[in-house]
Amino acid sequence: MSRSLKKGPYVDARLAAKVEKNKLGGVREPIKTWARDCTIIPDFVSATFLVHNGKQFIKVYITEDMVGHKLGEFSPTRVFKGHSGGKAKAAAGAK
C-alpha cells in the first residue's frame, strides 16, 4: 500500500538536513544512515549514502534515476548463495 498523496513522500528530516549541510559546505563525505524507508528526493542527487542493511553499511551513490525510490531498495539485505544441490548434480552427471 502506498503512502497518501496528501501526506507526500516520507523524507527523514535529519537526513535532509545532513545533505543540505554537505552541499553548502562542499563536503563530499558519505552520510551514514539507518533510514532505509526514506524516499529519495531531487536534493539527494549526487550525494553518497552509507545505507545499513542489517549487518553492514552499503555505499550508495544517488543518481537522477533513483528519485522517487527508497534508500533501502539499493542496499540488499539478503545474499543469494545459489540453489542447493547444483554442484552435487553436476558432479553426478559427469561420472
N, CA, C and O atoms as a MOPAC input file, in Angstrom:
PM7 MOZYME 1SCF
protein

 N      0.84000 1    -1.17400 1     0.00000 1
 C      0.00000 1     0.00000 1     0.00000 1
 C      0.88700 1     1.24000 1     0.00000 1
 O      1.84300 1     1.32700 1     0.77200 1
 N      0.57600 1     2.17500 1    -0.84800 1
 C      1.39700 1     3.36800 1    -0.95700 1
 C      0.97800 1     4.43200 1     0.06000 1
 O     -0.08500 1     4.34400 1     0.67500 1
 N      1.81400 1     5.40500 1     0.21500 1
 C      1.56200 1     6.49900 1     1.15300 1
 C      0.56600 1     7.48800 1     0.53300 1
 O      0.53200 1     7.65400 1    -0.68600 1
 N     -0.23500 1     8.13600 1     1.36600 1
 C     -1.23200 1     9.08500 1     0.91900 1
 C     -0.59000 1    10.25100 1     0.16100 1
 O      0.45300 1    10.75900 1     0.57300 1
 N     -1.20400 1    10.67000 1    -0.93300 1
 C     -0.69400 1    11.81100 1    -1.69800 1
 C     -0.78000 1    13.09300 1    -0.88600 1
 O      0.03000 1    14.00400 1    -1.05500 1
 N     -1.76700 1    13.15500 1    -0.00800 1
 C     -1.93600 1    14.33500 1     0.84000 1
 C     -0.71800 1    14.51900 1     1.76100 1
 O     -0.29000 1    15.64700 1     2.00800 1
 N     -0.17700 1    13.43000 1     2.25400 1
 C      0.98700 1    13.49900 1     3.15200 1
 C      2.28500 1    13.77500 1     2.39000 1
 O      3.18500 1    14.43500 1     2.90900 1
 N      2.37800 1    13.27900 1     1.18700 1
 C      3.60400 1    13.43700 1     0.42100 1
 C      4.60100 1    12.34900 1     0.76400 1
 O      4.32800 1    11.51500 1     1.62700 1
 N      5.75700 1    12.33700 1     0.10300 1
 C      6.75300 1    11.28800 1     0.35300 1
 C      7.39300 1    11.44500 1     1.73100 1
 O      7.55700 1    12.55800 1     2.23000 1
 N      7.75500 1    10.30300 1     2.34000 1
 C      8.43400 1    10.35000 1     3.63400 1
 C      9.91300 1    10.62900 1     3.41100 1
 O     10.60300 1     9.87400 1     2.72700 1
 N     10.38700 1    11.71400 1     3.99300 1
 C     11.80400 1    12.06300 1     3.93300 1
 C     12.25000 1    12.33700 1     5.36400 1
 O     11.67300 1    13.17800 1     6.05300 1
 N     13.27300 1    11.62600 1     5.80100 1
 C     13.79600 1    11.82100 1     7.15000 1
 C     14.37500 1    13.23300 1     7.25500 1
 O     15.26600 1    13.60300 1     6.49100 1
 N     13.86500 1    14.01400 1     8.19900 1
 C     14.26700 1    15.42500 1     8.33100 1
 C     15.75100 1    15.55600 1     8.66000 1
 O     16.42600 1    16.44800 1     8.14500 1
 N     16.26000 1    14.67400 1     9.51400 1
 C     17.68700 1    14.73400 1     9.87300 1
 C     18.56600 1    14.44400 1     8.66800 1
 O     19.60700 1    15.07500 1     8.47900 1
 N     18.14000 1    13.48800 1     7.85900 1
 C     18.90500 1    13.11700 1     6.67600 1
 C     18.91200 1    14.26000 1     5.65900 1
 O     19.94800 1    14.55100 1     5.06100 1
 N     17.77600 1    14.89900 1     5.46200 1
 C     17.69300 1    16.03000 1     4.53500 1
 C     18.57600 1    17.18100 1     5.01600 1
 O     19.20700 1    17.86200 1     4.20800 1
 N     18.62000 1    17.39500 1     6.32500 1
 C     19.46300 1    18.45100 1     6.88800 1
 C     20.94800 1    18.14000 1     6.68300 1
 O     21.73800 1    19.04100 1     6.40100 1
 N     21.32400 1    16.87000 1     6.82400 1
 C     22.72600 1    16.47400 1     6.61900 1
 C     23.14000 1    16.65900 1     5.16500 1
 O     24.25900 1    17.08700 1     4.88400 1
 N     22.23600 1    16.33800 1     4.23800 1
 C     22.53500 1    16.51000 1     2.81100 1
 C     22.70500 1    17.98700 1     2.50600 1
 O     23.62700 1    18.37400 1     1.78900 1
 N     21.82400 1    18.81100 1     3.04300 1
 C     21.90700 1    20.26300 1     2.81300 1
 C     23.21000 1    20.82000 1     3.37700 1
 O     23.85400 1    21.65800 1     2.74600 1
 N     23.59400 1    20.36100 1     4.55500 1
 C     24.82900 1    20.81900 1     5.19000 1
 C     26.04600 1    20.42800 1     4.34900 1
 O     26.97100 1    21.22500 1     4.18800 1
 N     26.04600 1    19.20200 1     3.81300 1
 C     27.14900 1    18.74400 1     2.96100 1
 C     27.24900 1    19.57100 1     1.68500 1
 O     28.34900 1    19.90700 1     1.24700 1
 N     26.10200 1    19.90300 1     1.08500 1
 C     26.11600 1    20.67800 1    -0.16100 1
 C     26.60200 1    22.10600 1     0.07400 1
 O     27.36100 1    22.64800 1    -0.73000 1
 N     26.16600 1    22.71100 1     1.16800 1
 C     26.59300 1    24.07500 1     1.45900 1
 C     28.07000 1    24.14100 1     1.82100 1
 O     28.75700 1    25.10100 1     1.47200 1
 N     28.55600 1    23.12700 1     2.51800 1
 C     29.96100 1    23.09200 1     2.93000 1
 C     30.89000 1    22.58600 1     1.84500 1
 O     32.10800 1    22.70200 1     1.97300 1
 N     30.33900 1    22.02800 1     0.78500 1
 C     31.16700 1    21.49100 1    -0.28900 1
 C     31.84100 1    20.17700 1     0.08400 1
 O     32.78600 1    19.75500 1    -0.58300 1
 N     31.37000 1    19.53200 1     1.13000 1
 C     31.95000 1    18.27300 1     1.60100 1
 C     31.31600 1    17.12100 1     0.83400 1
 O     30.10600 1    17.11700 1     0.60700 1
 N     32.11300 1    16.15800 1     0.44100 1
 C     31.61500 1    15.00500 1    -0.30900 1
 C     31.74200 1    13.71400 1     0.50000 1
 O     31.91200 1    12.64100 1    -0.07800 1
 N     31.66200 1    13.80300 1     1.81200 1
 C     31.75300 1    12.60000 1     2.65000 1
 C     30.43700 1    11.83400 1     2.57400 1
 O     29.37400 1    12.44700 1     2.47800 1
 N     30.49200 1    10.49600 1     2.61500 1
 C     29.25600 1     9.71200 1     2.63500 1
 C     28.49300 1     9.94800 1     3.93800 1
 O     29.09300 1    10.15000 1     4.99400 1
 N     27.18500 1     9.92100 1     3.84800 1
 C     26.31900 1    10.13000 1     5.00200 1
 C     25.82700 1     8.77200 1     5.47300 1
 O     25.16300 1     8.05400 1     4.72500 1
 N     26.14800 1     8.42300 1     6.70200 1
 C     25.75500 1     7.13700 1     7.26700 1
 C     24.31600 1     7.22000 1     7.74700 1
 O     23.94900 1     8.14900 1     8.46600 1
 N     23.48900 1     6.23800 1     7.34400 1
 C     22.08400 1     6.26700 1     7.71900 1
 C     21.51900 1     4.86500 1     7.92200 1
 O     21.97000 1     3.89000 1     7.32100 1
 N     20.52100 1     4.80600 1     8.78900 1
 C     19.74100 1     3.59000 1     9.00700 1
 C     18.34300 1     3.75600 1     8.43000 1
 O     17.53600 1     2.83000 1     8.50600 1
 N     18.03600 1     4.92200 1     7.85200 1
 C     16.69200 1     5.24900 1     7.35200 1
 C     16.47700 1     4.64600 1     5.96800 1
 O     16.54200 1     5.35000 1     4.96100 1
 N     16.22200 1     3.34300 1     5.92400 1
 C     16.00900 1     2.65000 1     4.65400 1
 C     14.67400 1     3.03700 1     4.03000 1
 O     14.50100 1     2.91100 1     2.81800 1
 N     13.72600 1     3.50900 1     4.84300 1
 C     12.39800 1     3.84100 1     4.35000 1
 C     12.27200 1     5.27200 1     3.83200 1
 O     11.19000 1     5.70100 1     3.43000 1
 N     13.36600 1     5.99700 1     3.84400 1
 C     13.37600 1     7.38200 1     3.38700 1
 C     13.31100 1     7.42400 1     1.85600 1
 O     14.05700 1     6.72600 1     1.17000 1
 N     12.40700 1     8.25500 1     1.33800 1
 C     12.26100 1     8.41200 1    -0.10900 1
 C     13.36300 1     9.32900 1    -0.63500 1
 O     13.69500 1    10.33500 1    -0.00700 1
 N     13.92400 1     8.97800 1    -1.78100 1
 C     14.97200 1     9.78600 1    -2.39600 1
 C     14.31800 1    10.95100 1    -3.12500 1
 O     13.44200 1    10.75200 1    -3.96700 1
 N     14.74300 1    12.16200 1    -2.80200 1
 C     14.20800 1    13.37800 1    -3.40600 1
 C     15.28000 1    13.99800 1    -4.30100 1
 O     16.44900 1    13.63000 1    -4.18600 1
 N     14.92100 1    14.92400 1    -5.18600 1
 C     15.90300 1    15.52100 1    -6.10000 1
 C     17.08100 1    16.20400 1    -5.39600 1
 O     18.15500 1    16.32100 1    -5.98600 1
 N     16.90500 1    16.65100 1    -4.16400 1
 C     18.01900 1    17.26400 1    -3.42400 1
 C     19.12700 1    16.26900 1    -3.11500 1
 O     20.26800 1    16.66900 1    -2.88500 1
 N     18.80800 1    14.97700 1    -3.10700 1
 C     19.78300 1    13.94100 1    -2.75800 1
 C     20.69200 1    13.56400 1    -3.93400 1
 O     21.69600 1    12.88000 1    -3.73400 1
 N     20.35900 1    13.99700 1    -5.15100 1
 C     21.13700 1    13.60700 1    -6.33700 1
 C     22.58100 1    14.05800 1    -6.18800 1
 O     22.85100 1    15.18700 1    -5.77700 1
 N     23.49200 1    13.18000 1    -6.52100 1
 C     24.95300 1    13.32800 1    -6.45200 1
 C     25.47900 1    13.27000 1    -5.02300 1
 O     26.62200 1    13.65100 1    -4.77000 1
 N     24.66300 1    12.80000 1    -4.09100 1
 C     25.14300 1    12.57200 1    -2.72500 1
 C     25.44800 1    11.08200 1    -2.56700 1
 O     24.90200 1    10.25200 1    -3.29400 1
 N     26.31600 1    10.75000 1    -1.62400 1
 C     26.66100 1     9.36700 1    -1.34400 1
 C     26.18700 1     9.02700 1     0.05800 1
 O     26.44000 1     9.76900 1     1.00700 1
 N     25.49800 1     7.89800 1     0.17900 1
 C     24.99700 1     7.44200 1     1.46800 1
 C     25.61600 1     6.09800 1     1.81100 1
 O     25.95900 1     5.31500 1     0.92400 1
 N     25.75500 1     5.84000 1     3.08800 1
 C     26.10300 1     4.51600 1     3.59200 1
 C     24.83700 1     3.98000 1     4.24400 1
 O     24.50500 1     4.35700 1     5.36800 1
 N     24.12700 1     3.09600 1     3.53900 1
 C     22.82800 1     2.59400 1     3.99100 1
 C     23.02000 1     1.26500 1     4.69400 1
 O     23.64600 1     0.35300 1     4.15300 1
 N     22.48200 1     1.15400 1     5.90000 1
 C     22.63800 1    -0.06400 1     6.69900 1
 C     21.69500 1    -1.13600 1     6.19100 1
 O     20.51700 1    -0.87100 1     5.94900 1
 N     22.21300 1    -2.35800 1     6.02800 1
 C     21.36100 1    -3.45200 1     5.55300 1
 C     21.07900 1    -4.47600 1     6.65000 1
 O     20.59200 1    -5.57000 1     6.36300 1
 N     21.37400 1    -4.13900 1     7.87900 1
 C     21.14500 1    -5.04500 1     9.00000 1
 C     22.42900 1    -5.64200 1     9.51500 1
 O     22.48400 1    -6.11600 1    10.65000 1
 N     23.47200 1    -5.62600 1     8.69100 1
 C     24.75900 1    -6.20200 1     9.07800 1
 C     25.89600 1    -5.22300 1     8.82600 1
 O     26.78700 1    -5.06900 1     9.66100 1
 N     25.86200 1    -4.56600 1     7.67900 1
 C     26.94200 1    -3.65700 1     7.31400 1
 C     26.36000 1    -2.46300 1     6.56400 1
 O     25.16600 1    -2.42900 1     6.26700 1
 N     27.19700 1    -1.50200 1     6.26700 1
 C     26.76500 1    -0.31600 1     5.53500 1
 C     27.17500 1    -0.45200 1     4.07300 1
 O     28.34300 1    -0.69800 1     3.77200 1
 N     26.21800 1    -0.29100 1     3.17200 1
 C     26.43900 1    -0.39200 1     1.73300 1
 C     26.51800 1     1.01800 1     1.15700 1
 O     25.65400 1     1.85100 1     1.42800 1
 N     27.55500 1     1.28600 1     0.36100 1
 C     27.73000 1     2.61000 1    -0.24000 1
 C     26.79000 1     2.74200 1    -1.43600 1
 O     26.78700 1     1.90700 1    -2.34100 1
 N     25.98700 1     3.82000 1    -1.41500 1
 C     25.00800 1     4.07800 1    -2.47000 1
 C     25.20400 1     5.49900 1    -2.97400 1
 O     25.07000 1     6.45600 1    -2.21100 1
 N     25.52300 1     5.64000 1    -4.26900 1
 C     25.64500 1     6.95500 1    -4.90500 1
 C     24.31800 1     7.24600 1    -5.59200 1
 O     23.85300 1     6.44000 1    -6.39700 1
 N     23.70800 1     8.37000 1    -5.29100 1
 C     22.37300 1     8.70300 1    -5.78600 1
 C     22.46100 1     9.37500 1    -7.15900 1
 O     23.18400 1    10.35500 1    -7.33900 1
 N     21.71200 1     8.83000 1    -8.12200 1
 C     21.60900 1     9.40200 1    -9.46500 1
 C     20.16400 1     9.85800 1    -9.70600 1
 O     19.28500 1     9.61500 1    -8.87900 1
 N     19.92900 1    10.51300 1   -10.83400 1
 C     18.59400 1    11.02900 1   -11.15300 1
 C     17.57000 1     9.91600 1   -11.31600 1
 O     16.38900 1    10.11800 1   -11.03200 1
 N     18.00000 1     8.74900 1   -11.76800 1
 C     17.08100 1     7.62600 1   -11.97800 1
 C     16.52300 1     7.07700 1   -10.66400 1
 O     15.49600 1     6.39900 1   -10.67000 1
 N     17.17700 1     7.35800 1    -9.55100 1
 C     16.77300 1     6.81100 1    -8.25500 1
 C     15.71700 1     7.66500 1    -7.54700 1
 O     15.15300 1     7.23400 1    -6.54100 1
 N     15.44400 1     8.85900 1    -8.05400 1
 C     14.49100 1     9.75900 1    -7.40600 1
 C     13.11200 1     9.10500 1    -7.36900 1
 O     12.63200 1     8.59600 1    -8.38200 1
 N     12.47700 1     9.12300 1    -6.19600 1
 C     11.17000 1     8.51100 1    -6.01000 1
 C     11.22800 1     7.13600 1    -5.38500 1
 O     10.22100 1     6.64600 1    -4.87400 1
 N     12.39100 1     6.50200 1    -5.41500 1
 C     12.55900 1     5.19100 1    -4.80100 1
 C     12.96900 1     5.36500 1    -3.34500 1
 O     13.18300 1     6.48600 1    -2.88400 1
 N     13.07900 1     4.25300 1    -2.62500 1
 C     13.50400 1     4.27800 1    -1.23000 1
 C     14.98400 1     3.92500 1    -1.15000 1
 O     15.50600 1     3.21700 1    -2.01200 1
 N     15.66100 1     4.42000 1    -0.11200 1
 C     17.08900 1     4.12100 1     0.06000 1
 C     17.32800 1     2.62100 1     0.24300 1
 O     18.33700 1     2.09400 1    -0.22600 1
 N     16.41700 1     1.93800 1     0.91600 1
 C     16.57800 1     0.51700 1     1.18800 1
 C     16.56800 1    -0.36100 1    -0.04600 1
 O     17.05400 1    -1.49100 1    -0.00200 1
 N     16.02600 1     0.13300 1    -1.14100 1
 C     15.97600 1    -0.65800 1    -2.36900 1
 C     17.36200 1    -0.89400 1    -2.94900 1
 O     17.55700 1    -1.83400 1    -3.72100 1
 N     18.31700 1    -0.06300 1    -2.59300 1
 C     19.65900 1    -0.14700 1    -3.17000 1
 C     20.67000 1    -0.73500 1    -2.19400 1
 O     21.87500 1    -0.69600 1    -2.44200 1
 N     20.17900 1    -1.27700 1    -1.09100 1
 C     21.02600 1    -1.91400 1    -0.09200 1
 C     20.41800 1    -3.27500 1     0.25100 1
 O     19.66500 1    -3.38400 1     1.22000 1
 N     20.73400 1    -4.31900 1    -0.53300 1
 C     20.08400 1    -5.62000 1    -0.32300 1
 C     20.41100 1    -6.21400 1     1.04400 1
 O     21.52800 1    -6.09100 1     1.54700 1
 N     19.40100 1    -6.86400 1     1.63100 1
 C     19.56400 1    -7.43400 1     2.96700 1
 C     19.86100 1    -8.92300 1     2.92800 1
 O     20.26900 1    -9.49800 1     3.93700 1
 N     19.66600 1    -9.54800 1     1.79400 1
 C     19.87900 1   -10.99000 1     1.69700 1
 C     20.94900 1   -11.29500 1     0.65900 1
 O     21.08600 1   -10.58500 1    -0.33700 1
 N     21.70500 1   -12.36100 1     0.90500 1
 C     22.77700 1   -12.76700 1    -0.00600 1
 C     22.38600 1   -14.11000 1    -0.62200 1
 O     22.21000 1   -15.10200 1     0.08700 1
 N     22.25400 1   -14.12800 1    -1.93600 1
 C     21.91600 1   -15.36900 1    -2.63600 1
 C     23.19400 1   -16.16100 1    -2.88500 1
 O     24.10700 1   -15.68300 1    -3.55800 1
 N     23.25600 1   -17.36400 1    -2.34200 1
 C     24.45800 1   -18.19100 1    -2.47200 1
 C     24.26200 1   -19.35000 1    -3.42700 1
 O     25.11500 1   -20.23400 1    -3.49300 1
 N     23.18500 1   -19.37300 1    -4.15500 1
 C     22.93600 1   -20.41800 1    -5.13600 1
 C     21.93400 1   -21.43700 1    -4.62400 1
 O     21.69600 1   -21.53900 1    -3.42000 1
 N     21.35200 1   -22.18700 1    -5.54400 1
 C     20.38600 1   -23.21200 1    -5.17600 1
 C     21.11400 1   -24.43300 1    -4.64400 1
 O     22.24100 1   -24.72700 1    -5.04300 1
 N     20.45600 1   -25.13700 1    -3.74300 1
 C     21.09100 1   -26.31600 1    -3.15000 1
 C     21.14500 1   -27.45300 1    -4.16000 1
 O     20.24300 1   -27.60400 1    -4.98400 1
 N     22.19500 1   -28.24600 1    -4.09400 1
 C     22.30900 1   -29.42500 1    -4.92300 1
 C     22.84600 1   -29.19500 1    -6.31500 1
 O     22.99500 1   -30.16000 1    -7.06400 1
 N     23.13900 1   -27.99900 1    -6.69200 1
 C     23.61900 1   -27.73300 1    -8.03900 1
 C     24.96000 1   -28.37900 1    -8.31600 1
 O     25.16400 1   -28.94700 1    -9.38900 1
 N     25.87100 1   -28.30100 1    -7.36800 1
 C     27.19600 1   -28.90400 1    -7.55000 1
 C     27.14200 1   -30.41600 1    -7.47600 1
 O     27.87900 1   -31.10400 1    -8.18200 1
 N     26.26900 1   -30.93800 1    -6.61900 1
 C     26.13900 1   -32.39100 1    -6.47000 1
 C     25.58300 1   -33.01100 1    -7.75400 1
 O     26.04800 1   -34.06600 1    -8.18400 1
 N     24.59600 1   -32.36400 1    -8.36100 1
 C     24.01600 1   -32.89100 1    -9.60400 1
 C     25.02400 1   -32.82100 1   -10.74600 1
 O     25.08500 1   -33.73300 1   -11.57100 1
 N     25.80900 1   -31.75800 1   -10.80300 1
 C     26.80200 1   -31.62800 1   -11.86100 1
 C     27.89200 1   -32.69000 1   -11.71900 1
 O     28.35200 1   -33.24100 1   -12.71900 1
 N     28.30300 1   -32.97600 1   -10.49600 1
 C     29.33500 1   -33.99100 1   -10.26300 1
 C     28.81900 1   -35.37900 1   -10.57800 1
 O     29.56600 1   -36.20000 1   -11.11000 1
 N     27.55100 1   -35.67200 1   -10.26400 1
 C     26.96000 1   -36.97500 1   -10.53200 1
 C     26.76400 1   -37.18200 1   -12.03700 1
 O     26.91300 1   -38.30100 1   -12.52700 1
 N     26.44000 1   -36.13700 1   -12.76000 1
 C     26.23600 1   -36.23500 1   -14.19300 1
 C     27.53900 1   -36.40700 1   -14.95800 1
 O     27.52400 1   -36.92000 1   -16.07700 1
 N     28.66500 1   -35.99500 1   -14.38800 1
 C     29.94700 1   -36.08400 1   -15.05600 1
 C     30.53900 1   -37.48700 1   -14.98200 1
 O     31.43800 1   -37.81700 1   -15.75500 1
 N     30.04900 1   -38.31400 1   -14.06700 1
 C     30.61300 1   -39.67700 1   -13.89900 1
 C     30.14200 1   -40.63400 1   -14.92400 1
 O     30.53100 1   -41.80100 1   -14.90400 1

